[in-house]
Amino acid sequence: MTVRKWHTSRATESFATLRTVINDLTLEEVIAALTLESQSLRRASIINRLISRASRLKELEYTRQLKEKYRAETHPR
């Protein structure tokens, strides 16, 4: 998937702008923003929020995968 640079740069502008775009970011964009922000070693609050969002997105992805796998096996169409 493509990383939208505008969203990634907005995510690392400030904590306030991060809050406005964080729910629109894909996992790849969150990781890209996390990489950018961690290289600057500036704002732990932004890094922590990005880590939380990445964790949540991975959790949702894993849950979806499990549901697809096990619901497909238990409920044939």
PDB file with one MODEL, atoms N, CA, C and O in Angstrom:
MODEL        1
ATOM      1  N   MET A   1       0.836  -1.175   0.000  1.00  0.00           N
ATOM      2  CA  MET A   1       0.000   0.000   0.000  1.00  0.00           C
ATOM      3  C   MET A   1       0.884   1.243   0.000  1.00  0.00           C
ATOM      4  O   MET A   1       1.997   1.220   0.525  1.00  0.00           O
ATOM      5  N   THR A   2       0.397   2.297  -0.575  1.00  0.00           N
ATOM      6  CA  THR A   2       1.126   3.550  -0.677  1.00  0.00           C
ATOM      7  C   THR A   2       0.967   4.373   0.596  1.00  0.00           C
ATOM      8  O   THR A   2      -0.112   4.434   1.186  1.00  0.00           O
ATOM      9  N   VAL A   3       2.053   4.999   1.002  1.00  0.00           N
ATOM     10  CA  VAL A   3       2.023   5.886   2.154  1.00  0.00           C
ATOM     11  C   VAL A   3       1.718   7.295   1.655  1.00  0.00           C
ATOM     12  O   VAL A   3       2.426   7.834   0.804  1.00  0.00           O
ATOM     13  N   ARG A   4       0.665   7.876   2.193  1.00  0.00           N
ATOM     14  CA  ARG A   4       0.296   9.240   1.817  1.00  0.00           C
ATOM     15  C   ARG A   4       1.161  10.202   2.615  1.00  0.00           C
ATOM     16  O   ARG A   4       1.019  10.326   3.832  1.00  0.00           O
ATOM     17  N   LYS A   5       2.058  10.879   1.912  1.00  0.00           N
ATOM     18  CA  LYS A   5       3.052  11.729   2.573  1.00  0.00           C
ATOM     19  C   LYS A   5       2.414  12.881   3.347  1.00  0.00           C
ATOM     20  O   LYS A   5       2.903  13.249   4.415  1.00  0.00           O
ATOM     21  N   TRP A   6       1.339  13.449   2.828  1.00  0.00           N
ATOM     22  CA  TRP A   6       0.694  14.559   3.522  1.00  0.00           C
ATOM     23  C   TRP A   6       0.206  14.104   4.895  1.00  0.00           C
ATOM     24  O   TRP A   6       0.412  14.800   5.889  1.00  0.00           O
ATOM     25  N   HIS A   7      -0.438  12.942   4.952  1.00  0.00           N
ATOM     26  CA  HIS A   7      -0.947  12.434   6.223  1.00  0.00           C
ATOM     27  C   HIS A   7       0.199  12.130   7.188  1.00  0.00           C
ATOM     28  O   HIS A   7       0.107  12.408   8.383  1.00  0.00           O
ATOM     29  N   THR A   8       1.259  11.565   6.661  1.00  0.00           N
ATOM     30  CA  THR A   8       2.402  11.226   7.501  1.00  0.00           C
ATOM     31  C   THR A   8       3.056  12.482   8.056  1.00  0.00           C
ATOM     32  O   THR A   8       3.418  12.523   9.232  1.00  0.00           O
ATOM     33  N   SER A   9       3.211  13.499   7.229  1.00  0.00           N
ATOM     34  CA  SER A   9       3.830  14.731   7.719  1.00  0.00           C
ATOM     35  C   SER A   9       2.920  15.445   8.716  1.00  0.00           C
ATOM     36  O   SER A   9       3.405  16.032   9.683  1.00  0.00           O
ATOM     37  N   ARG A  10       1.616  15.402   8.493  1.00  0.00           N
ATOM     38  CA  ARG A  10       0.673  15.999   9.452  1.00  0.00           C
ATOM     39  C   ARG A  10       0.744  15.280  10.794  1.00  0.00           C
ATOM     40  O   ARG A  10       0.645  15.908  11.848  1.00  0.00           O
ATOM     41  N   ALA A  11       0.915  13.972  10.750  1.00  0.00           N
ATOM     42  CA  ALA A  11       0.977  13.187  11.985  1.00  0.00           C
ATOM     43  C   ALA A  11       2.170  13.560  12.846  1.00  0.00           C
ATOM     44  O   ALA A  11       2.123  13.407  14.067  1.00  0.00           O
ATOM     45  N   THR A  12       3.240  14.049  12.228  1.00  0.00           N
ATOM     46  CA  THR A  12       4.436  14.381  12.997  1.00  0.00           C
ATOM     47  C   THR A  12       4.612  15.881  13.225  1.00  0.00           C
ATOM     48  O   THR A  12       5.614  16.304  13.803  1.00  0.00           O
ATOM     49  N   GLU A  13       3.659  16.683  12.781  1.00  0.00           N
ATOM     50  CA  GLU A  13       3.729  18.138  12.993  1.00  0.00           C
ATOM     51  C   GLU A  13       3.645  18.506  14.468  1.00  0.00           C
ATOM     52  O   GLU A  13       4.516  19.192  15.003  1.00  0.00           O
ATOM     53  N   SER A  14       2.600  18.048  15.103  1.00  0.00           N
ATOM     54  CA  SER A  14       2.388  18.326  16.524  1.00  0.00           C
ATOM     55  C   SER A  14       1.404  17.293  17.052  1.00  0.00           C
ATOM     56  O   SER A  14       0.765  16.574  16.284  1.00  0.00           O
ATOM     57  N   PHE A  15       1.293  17.231  18.366  1.00  0.00           N
ATOM     58  CA  PHE A  15       0.347  16.283  18.956  1.00  0.00           C
ATOM     59  C   PHE A  15      -1.081  16.636  18.556  1.00  0.00           C
ATOM     60  O   PHE A  15      -1.903  15.745  18.342  1.00  0.00           O
ATOM     61  N   ALA A  16      -1.380  17.921  18.453  1.00  0.00           N
ATOM     62  CA  ALA A  16      -2.724  18.364  18.064  1.00  0.00           C
ATOM     63  C   ALA A  16      -3.062  17.918  16.644  1.00  0.00           C
ATOM     64  O   ALA A  16      -4.166  17.432  16.398  1.00  0.00           O
ATOM     65  N   THR A  17      -2.134  18.075  15.712  1.00  0.00           N
ATOM     66  CA  THR A  17      -2.425  17.641  14.339  1.00  0.00           C
ATOM     67  C   THR A  17      -2.444  16.122  14.236  1.00  0.00           C
ATOM     68  O   THR A  17      -3.190  15.559  13.435  1.00  0.00           O
ATOM     69  N   LEU A  18      -1.631  15.467  15.038  1.00  0.00           N
ATOM     70  CA  LEU A  18      -1.673  14.000  15.061  1.00  0.00           C
ATOM     71  C   LEU A  18      -3.076  13.530  15.438  1.00  0.00           C
ATOM     72  O   LEU A  18      -3.614  12.606  14.828  1.00  0.00           O
ATOM     73  N   ARG A  19      -3.656  14.166  16.435  1.00  0.00           N
ATOM     74  CA  ARG A  19      -5.005  13.783  16.873  1.00  0.00           C
ATOM     75  C   ARG A  19      -6.041  13.955  15.770  1.00  0.00           C
ATOM     76  O   ARG A  19      -7.031  13.224  15.740  1.00  0.00           O
ATOM     77  N   THR A  20      -5.832  14.906  14.864  1.00  0.00           N
ATOM     78  CA  THR A  20      -6.824  15.135  13.805  1.00  0.00           C
ATOM     79  C   THR A  20      -6.724  14.119  12.670  1.00  0.00           C
ATOM     80  O   THR A  20      -7.698  13.904  11.948  1.00  0.00           O
ATOM     81  N   VAL A  21      -5.562  13.494  12.505  1.00  0.00           N
ATOM     82  CA  VAL A  21      -5.393  12.566  11.370  1.00  0.00           C
ATOM     83  C   VAL A  21      -5.188  11.114  11.770  1.00  0.00           C
ATOM     84  O   VAL A  21      -5.224  10.233  10.911  1.00  0.00           O
ATOM     85  N   ILE A  22      -4.977  10.845  13.038  1.00  0.00           N
ATOM     86  CA  ILE A  22      -4.555   9.495  13.434  1.00  0.00           C
ATOM     87  C   ILE A  22      -5.550   8.408  13.037  1.00  0.00           C
ATOM     88  O   ILE A  22      -5.138   7.304  12.682  1.00  0.00           O
ATOM     89  N   ASN A  23      -6.827   8.693  13.088  1.00  0.00           N
ATOM     90  CA  ASN A  23      -7.815   7.668  12.733  1.00  0.00           C
ATOM     91  C   ASN A  23      -7.927   7.446  11.231  1.00  0.00           C
ATOM     92  O   ASN A  23      -8.566   6.489  10.793  1.00  0.00           O
ATOM     93  N   ASP A  24      -7.318   8.315  10.443  1.00  0.00           N
ATOM     94  CA  ASP A  24      -7.328   8.160   8.988  1.00  0.00           C
ATOM     95  C   ASP A  24      -6.081   7.452   8.462  1.00  0.00           C
ATOM     96  O   ASP A  24      -6.007   7.118   7.280  1.00  0.00           O
ATOM     97  N   LEU A  25      -5.106   7.224   9.335  1.00  0.00           N
ATOM     98  CA  LEU A  25      -3.841   6.637   8.902  1.00  0.00           C
ATOM     99  C   LEU A  25      -3.943   5.122   8.774  1.00  0.00           C
ATOM    100  O   LEU A  25      -4.597   4.454   9.575  1.00  0.00           O
ATOM    101  N   THR A  26      -3.285   4.602   7.754  1.00  0.00           N
ATOM    102  CA  THR A  26      -3.150   3.156   7.625  1.00  0.00           C
ATOM    103  C   THR A  26      -2.013   2.699   8.523  1.00  0.00           C
ATOM    104  O   THR A  26      -1.263   3.522   9.048  1.00  0.00           O
ATOM    105  N   LEU A  27      -1.884   1.401   8.700  1.00  0.00           N
ATOM    106  CA  LEU A  27      -0.781   0.879   9.499  1.00  0.00           C
ATOM    107  C   LEU A  27       0.558   1.300   8.897  1.00  0.00           C
ATOM    108  O   LEU A  27       1.479   1.668   9.626  1.00  0.00           O
ATOM    109  N   GLU A  28       0.667   1.246   7.585  1.00  0.00           N
ATOM    110  CA  GLU A  28       1.914   1.629   6.926  1.00  0.00           C
ATOM    111  C   GLU A  28       2.250   3.095   7.179  1.00  0.00           C
ATOM    112  O   GLU A  28       3.415   3.447   7.370  1.00  0.00           O
ATOM    113  N   GLU A  29       1.244   3.936   7.179  1.00  0.00           N
ATOM    114  CA  GLU A  29       1.453   5.361   7.440  1.00  0.00           C
ATOM    115  C   GLU A  29       1.835   5.614   8.894  1.00  0.00           C
ATOM    116  O   GLU A  29       2.673   6.469   9.181  1.00  0.00           O
ATOM    117  N   VAL A  30       1.226   4.877   9.801  1.00  0.00           N
ATOM    118  CA  VAL A  30       1.577   5.009  11.215  1.00  0.00           C
ATOM    119  C   VAL A  30       3.039   4.610  11.414  1.00  0.00           C
ATOM    120  O   VAL A  30       3.782   5.297  12.116  1.00  0.00           O
ATOM    121  N   ILE A  31       3.447   3.515  10.806  1.00  0.00           N
ATOM    122  CA  ILE A  31       4.834   3.058  10.929  1.00  0.00           C
ATOM    123  C   ILE A  31       5.788   4.082  10.306  1.00  0.00           C
ATOM    124  O   ILE A  31       6.848   4.356  10.868  1.00  0.00           O
ATOM    125  N   ALA A  32       5.424   4.643   9.161  1.00  0.00           N
ATOM    126  CA  ALA A  32       6.266   5.662   8.520  1.00  0.00           C
ATOM    127  C   ALA A  32       6.401   6.888   9.423  1.00  0.00           C
ATOM    128  O   ALA A  32       7.500   7.419   9.585  1.00  0.00           O
ATOM    129  N   ALA A  33       5.300   7.337  10.006  1.00  0.00           N
ATOM    130  CA  ALA A  33       5.340   8.487  10.913  1.00  0.00           C
ATOM    131  C   ALA A  33       6.149   8.155  12.164  1.00  0.00           C
ATOM    132  O   ALA A  33       6.899   8.992  12.667  1.00  0.00           O
ATOM    133  N   LEU A  34       5.993   6.944  12.655  1.00  0.00           N
ATOM    134  CA  LEU A  34       6.749   6.510  13.829  1.00  0.00           C
ATOM    135  C   LEU A  34       8.249   6.496  13.531  1.00  0.00           C
ATOM    136  O   LEU A  34       9.058   6.902  14.365  1.00  0.00           O
ATOM    137  N   THR A  35       8.605   6.035  12.356  1.00  0.00           N
ATOM    138  CA  THR A  35      10.015   6.029  11.959  1.00  0.00           C
ATOM    139  C   THR A  35      10.564   7.446  11.890  1.00  0.00           C
ATOM    140  O   THR A  35      11.647   7.725  12.404  1.00  0.00           O
ATOM    141  N   LEU A  36       9.815   8.337  11.253  1.00  0.00           N
ATOM    142  CA  LEU A  36      10.251   9.736  11.158  1.00  0.00           C
ATOM    143  C   LEU A  36      10.407  10.378  12.534  1.00  0.00           C
ATOM    144  O   LEU A  36      11.412  11.030  12.818  1.00  0.00           O
ATOM    145  N   GLU A  37       9.422  10.191  13.362  1.00  0.00           N
ATOM    146  CA  GLU A  37       9.434  10.827  14.678  1.00  0.00           C
ATOM    147  C   GLU A  37      10.516  10.232  15.568  1.00  0.00           C
ATOM    148  O   GLU A  37      11.156  10.967  16.320  1.00  0.00           O
ATOM    149  N   SER A  38      10.735   8.944  15.506  1.00  0.00           N
ATOM    150  CA  SER A  38      11.744   8.323  16.368  1.00  0.00           C
ATOM    151  C   SER A  38      13.159   8.716  15.952  1.00  0.00           C
ATOM    152  O   SER A  38      14.065   8.722  16.785  1.00  0.00           O
ATOM    153  N   GLN A  39      13.357   9.043  14.684  1.00  0.00           N
ATOM    154  CA  GLN A  39      14.676   9.489  14.236  1.00  0.00           C
ATOM    155  C   GLN A  39      15.038  10.849  14.825  1.00  0.00           C
ATOM    156  O   GLN A  39      16.215  11.148  15.028  1.00  0.00           O
ATOM    157  N   SER A  40      14.038  11.664  15.095  1.00  0.00           N
ATOM    158  CA  SER A  40      14.308  12.983  15.657  1.00  0.00           C
ATOM    159  C   SER A  40      14.504  12.933  17.175  1.00  0.00           C
ATOM    160  O   SER A  40      15.072  13.850  17.767  1.00  0.00           O
ATOM    161  N   LEU A  41      14.032  11.860  17.788  1.00  0.00           N
ATOM    162  CA  LEU A  41      14.145  11.686  19.246  1.00  0.00           C
ATOM    163  C   LEU A  41      13.640  12.900  20.024  1.00  0.00           C
ATOM    164  O   LEU A  41      14.238  13.310  21.019  1.00  0.00           O
ATOM    165  N   ARG A  42      12.525  13.468  19.549  1.00  0.00           N
ATOM    166  CA  ARG A  42      12.037  14.695  20.168  1.00  0.00           C
ATOM    167  C   ARG A  42      10.862  14.481  21.103  1.00  0.00           C
ATOM    168  O   ARG A  42      10.949  14.796  22.290  1.00  0.00           O
ATOM    169  N   ARG A  43       9.785  13.960  20.593  1.00  0.00           N
ATOM    170  CA  ARG A  43       8.533  14.001  21.352  1.00  0.00           C
ATOM    171  C   ARG A  43       8.031  12.607  21.690  1.00  0.00           C
ATOM    172  O   ARG A  43       7.474  11.899  20.851  1.00  0.00           O
ATOM    173  N   ALA A  44       8.246  12.240  22.938  1.00  0.00           N
ATOM    174  CA  ALA A  44       7.817  10.921  23.400  1.00  0.00           C
ATOM    175  C   ALA A  44       6.302  10.772  23.318  1.00  0.00           C
ATOM    176  O   ALA A  44       5.808   9.670  23.080  1.00  0.00           O
ATOM    177  N   SER A  45       5.555  11.858  23.509  1.00  0.00           N
ATOM    178  CA  SER A  45       4.091  11.769  23.483  1.00  0.00           C
ATOM    179  C   SER A  45       3.594  11.340  22.095  1.00  0.00           C
ATOM    180  O   SER A  45       2.666  10.538  21.992  1.00  0.00           O
ATOM    181  N   ILE A  46       4.198  11.863  21.047  1.00  0.00           N
ATOM    182  CA  ILE A  46       3.796  11.481  19.690  1.00  0.00           C
ATOM    183  C   ILE A  46       4.217  10.042  19.409  1.00  0.00           C
ATOM    184  O   ILE A  46       3.446   9.272  18.835  1.00  0.00           O
ATOM    185  N   ILE A  47       5.427   9.674  19.807  1.00  0.00           N
ATOM    186  CA  ILE A  47       5.898   8.305  19.601  1.00  0.00           C
ATOM    187  C   ILE A  47       4.991   7.322  20.323  1.00  0.00           C
ATOM    188  O   ILE A  47       4.606   6.300  19.754  1.00  0.00           O
ATOM    189  N   ASN A  48       4.646   7.620  21.564  1.00  0.00           N
ATOM    190  CA  ASN A  48       3.778   6.715  22.331  1.00  0.00           C
ATOM    191  C   ASN A  48       2.399   6.588  21.700  1.00  0.00           C
ATOM    192  O   ASN A  48       1.839   5.493  21.659  1.00  0.00           O
ATOM    193  N   ARG A  49       1.849   7.681  21.214  1.00  0.00           N
ATOM    194  CA  ARG A  49       0.525   7.640  20.580  1.00  0.00           C
ATOM    195  C   ARG A  49       0.571   6.844  19.285  1.00  0.00           C
ATOM    196  O   ARG A  49      -0.351   6.082  18.994  1.00  0.00           O
ATOM    197  N   LEU A  50       1.628   7.010  18.510  1.00  0.00           N
ATOM    198  CA  LEU A  50       1.772   6.249  17.265  1.00  0.00           C
ATOM    199  C   LEU A  50       1.945   4.758  17.549  1.00  0.00           C
ATOM    200  O   LEU A  50       1.401   3.920  16.829  1.00  0.00           O
ATOM    201  N   ILE A  51       2.699   4.428  18.593  1.00  0.00           N
ATOM    202  CA  ILE A  51       2.855   3.016  18.971  1.00  0.00           C
ATOM    203  C   ILE A  51       1.508   2.427  19.373  1.00  0.00           C
ATOM    204  O   ILE A  51       1.179   1.305  18.987  1.00  0.00           O
ATOM    205  N   SER A  52       0.733   3.177  20.144  1.00  0.00           N
ATOM    206  CA  SER A  52      -0.600   2.704  20.553  1.00  0.00           C
ATOM    207  C   SER A  52      -1.493   2.459  19.341  1.00  0.00           C
ATOM    208  O   SER A  52      -2.207   1.458  19.277  1.00  0.00           O
ATOM    209  N   ARG A  53      -1.448   3.379  18.385  1.00  0.00           N
ATOM    210  CA  ARG A  53      -2.285   3.237  17.186  1.00  0.00           C
ATOM    211  C   ARG A  53      -1.839   2.057  16.341  1.00  0.00           C
ATOM    212  O   ARG A  53      -2.676   1.306  15.839  1.00  0.00           O
ATOM    213  N   ALA A  54      -0.534   1.881  16.176  1.00  0.00           N
ATOM    214  CA  ALA A  54      -0.018   0.743  15.407  1.00  0.00           C
ATOM    215  C   ALA A  54      -0.434  -0.568  16.065  1.00  0.00           C
ATOM    216  O   ALA A  54      -0.828  -1.513  15.380  1.00  0.00           O
ATOM    217  N   SER A  55      -0.348  -0.627  17.377  1.00  0.00           N
ATOM    218  CA  SER A  55      -0.750  -1.836  18.106  1.00  0.00           C
ATOM    219  C   SER A  55      -2.229  -2.129  17.904  1.00  0.00           C
ATOM    220  O   SER A  55      -2.619  -3.278  17.697  1.00  0.00           O
ATOM    221  N   ARG A  56      -3.040  -1.101  17.963  1.00  0.00           N
ATOM    222  CA  ARG A  56      -4.490  -1.280  17.787  1.00  0.00           C
ATOM    223  C   ARG A  56      -4.825  -1.744  16.376  1.00  0.00           C
ATOM    224  O   ARG A  56      -5.673  -2.616  16.188  1.00  0.00           O
ATOM    225  N   LEU A  57      -4.151  -1.155  15.376  1.00  0.00           N
ATOM    226  CA  LEU A  57      -4.400  -1.562  13.993  1.00  0.00           C
ATOM    227  C   LEU A  57      -3.980  -3.011  13.761  1.00  0.00           C
ATOM    228  O   LEU A  57      -4.665  -3.749  13.054  1.00  0.00           O
ATOM    229  N   LYS A  58      -2.864  -3.418  14.349  1.00  0.00           N
ATOM    230  CA  LYS A  58      -2.429  -4.820  14.223  1.00  0.00           C
ATOM    231  C   LYS A  58      -3.414  -5.751  14.923  1.00  0.00           C
ATOM    232  O   LYS A  58      -3.700  -6.840  14.426  1.00  0.00           O
ATOM    233  N   GLU A  59      -3.929  -5.330  16.066  1.00  0.00           N
ATOM    234  CA  GLU A  59      -4.911  -6.132  16.784  1.00  0.00           C
ATOM    235  C   GLU A  59      -6.167  -6.327  15.934  1.00  0.00           C
ATOM    236  O   GLU A  59      -6.691  -7.436  15.833  1.00  0.00           O
ATOM    237  N   LEU A  60      -6.636  -5.252  15.333  1.00  0.00           N
ATOM    238  CA  LEU A  60      -7.826  -5.347  14.488  1.00  0.00           C
ATOM    239  C   LEU A  60      -7.574  -6.243  13.278  1.00  0.00           C
ATOM    240  O   LEU A  60      -8.435  -7.035  12.896  1.00  0.00           O
ATOM    241  N   GLU A  61      -6.404  -6.115  12.685  1.00  0.00           N
ATOM    242  CA  GLU A  61      -6.060  -6.949  11.530  1.00  0.00           C
ATOM    243  C   GLU A  61      -6.001  -8.423  11.922  1.00  0.00           C
ATOM    244  O   GLU A  61      -6.518  -9.279  11.204  1.00  0.00           O
ATOM    245  N   TYR A  62      -5.378  -8.716  13.047  1.00  0.00           N
ATOM    246  CA  TYR A  62      -5.256 -10.102  13.493  1.00  0.00           C
ATOM    247  C   TYR A  62      -6.626 -10.683  13.848  1.00  0.00           C
ATOM    248  O   TYR A  62      -6.912 -11.838  13.532  1.00  0.00           O
ATOM    249  N   THR A  63      -7.459  -9.895  14.495  1.00  0.00           N
ATOM    250  CA  THR A  63      -8.811 -10.339  14.832  1.00  0.00           C
ATOM    251  C   THR A  63      -9.610 -10.663  13.567  1.00  0.00           C
ATOM    252  O   THR A  63     -10.304 -11.678  13.504  1.00  0.00           O
ATOM    253  N   ARG A  64      -9.504  -9.794  12.565  1.00  0.00           N
ATOM    254  CA  ARG A  64     -10.200 -10.030  11.299  1.00  0.00           C
ATOM    255  C   ARG A  64      -9.713 -11.325  10.647  1.00  0.00           C
ATOM    256  O   ARG A  64     -10.514 -12.106  10.135  1.00  0.00           O
ATOM    257  N   GLN A  65      -8.401 -11.548  10.669  1.00  0.00           N
ATOM    258  CA  GLN A  65      -7.844 -12.765  10.081  1.00  0.00           C
ATOM    259  C   GLN A  65      -8.345 -14.012  10.805  1.00  0.00           C
ATOM    260  O   GLN A  65      -8.694 -15.003  10.163  1.00  0.00           O
ATOM    261  N   LEU A  66      -8.382 -13.968  12.122  1.00  0.00           N
ATOM    262  CA  LEU A  66      -8.870 -15.111  12.889  1.00  0.00           C
ATOM    263  C   LEU A  66     -10.342 -15.384  12.608  1.00  0.00           C
ATOM    264  O   LEU A  66     -10.749 -16.537  12.461  1.00  0.00           O
ATOM    265  N   LYS A  67     -11.135 -14.328  12.536  1.00  0.00           N
ATOM    266  CA  LYS A  67     -12.552 -14.508  12.249  1.00  0.00           C
ATOM    267  C   LYS A  67     -12.752 -15.110  10.870  1.00  0.00           C
ATOM    268  O   LYS A  67     -13.574 -16.010  10.699  1.00  0.00           O
ATOM    269  N   GLU A  68     -12.015 -14.628   9.894  1.00  0.00           N
ATOM    270  CA  GLU A  68     -12.124 -15.184   8.540  1.00  0.00           C
ATOM    271  C   GLU A  68     -11.748 -16.654   8.526  1.00  0.00           C
ATOM    272  O   GLU A  68     -12.430 -17.472   7.908  1.00  0.00           O
ATOM    273  N   LYS A  69     -10.674 -16.984   9.200  1.00  0.00           N
ATOM    274  CA  LYS A  69     -10.194 -18.367   9.192  1.00  0.00           C
ATOM    275  C   LYS A  69     -11.149 -19.307   9.914  1.00  0.00           C
ATOM    276  O   LYS A  69     -11.526 -20.344   9.368  1.00  0.00           O
ATOM    277  N   TYR A  70     -11.540 -18.963  11.121  1.00  0.00           N
ATOM    278  CA  TYR A  70     -12.310 -19.890  11.930  1.00  0.00           C
ATOM    279  C   TYR A  70     -13.806 -19.838  11.674  1.00  0.00           C
ATOM    280  O   TYR A  70     -14.490 -20.845  11.862  1.00  0.00           O
ATOM    281  N   ARG A  71     -14.317 -18.735  11.266  1.00  0.00           N
ATOM    282  CA  ARG A  71     -15.725 -18.702  10.891  1.00  0.00           C
ATOM    283  C   ARG A  71     -15.944 -19.421   9.569  1.00  0.00           C
ATOM    284  O   ARG A  71     -16.984 -20.047   9.361  1.00  0.00           O
ATOM    285  N   ALA A  72     -14.986 -19.333   8.695  1.00  0.00           N
ATOM    286  CA  ALA A  72     -15.084 -20.030   7.405  1.00  0.00           C
ATOM    287  C   ALA A  72     -15.077 -21.540   7.618  1.00  0.00           C
ATOM    288  O   ALA A  72     -15.768 -22.274   6.910  1.00  0.00           O
ATOM    289  N   GLU A  73     -14.299 -22.003   8.591  1.00  0.00           N
ATOM    290  CA  GLU A  73     -14.233 -23.442   8.862  1.00  0.00           C
ATOM    291  C   GLU A  73     -15.443 -23.956   9.613  1.00  0.00           C
ATOM    292  O   GLU A  73     -15.845 -25.103   9.416  1.00  0.00           O
ATOM    293  N   THR A  74     -16.038 -23.130  10.476  1.00  0.00           N
ATOM    294  CA  THR A  74     -17.160 -23.602  11.286  1.00  0.00           C
ATOM    295  C   THR A  74     -18.518 -23.337  10.640  1.00  0.00           C
ATOM    296  O   THR A  74     -19.507 -23.988  10.977  1.00  0.00           O
ATOM    297  N   HIS A  75     -18.566 -22.386   9.715  1.00  0.00           N
ATOM    298  CA  HIS A  75     -19.821 -22.054   9.065  1.00  0.00           C
ATOM    299  C   HIS A  75     -19.659 -22.104   7.550  1.00  0.00           C
ATOM    300  O   HIS A  75     -19.489 -21.070   6.905  1.00  0.00           O
ATOM    301  N   PRO A  76     -19.710 -23.306   6.986  1.00  0.00           N
ATOM    302  CA  PRO A  76     -19.565 -23.382   5.514  1.00  0.00           C
ATOM    303  C   PRO A  76     -20.707 -22.670   4.817  1.00  0.00           C
ATOM    304  O   PRO A  76     -21.835 -22.636   5.310  1.00  0.00           O
ATOM    305  N   ARG A  77     -20.397 -22.105   3.670  1.00  0.00           N
ATOM    306  CA  ARG A  77     -21.427 -21.377   2.912  1.00  0.00           C
ATOM    307  C   ARG A  77     -22.130 -22.275   1.946  1.00  0.00           C
ATOM    308  O   ARG A  77     -23.025 -21.828   1.227  1.00  0.00           O
TER     309      ARG A  77
ENDMDL
END
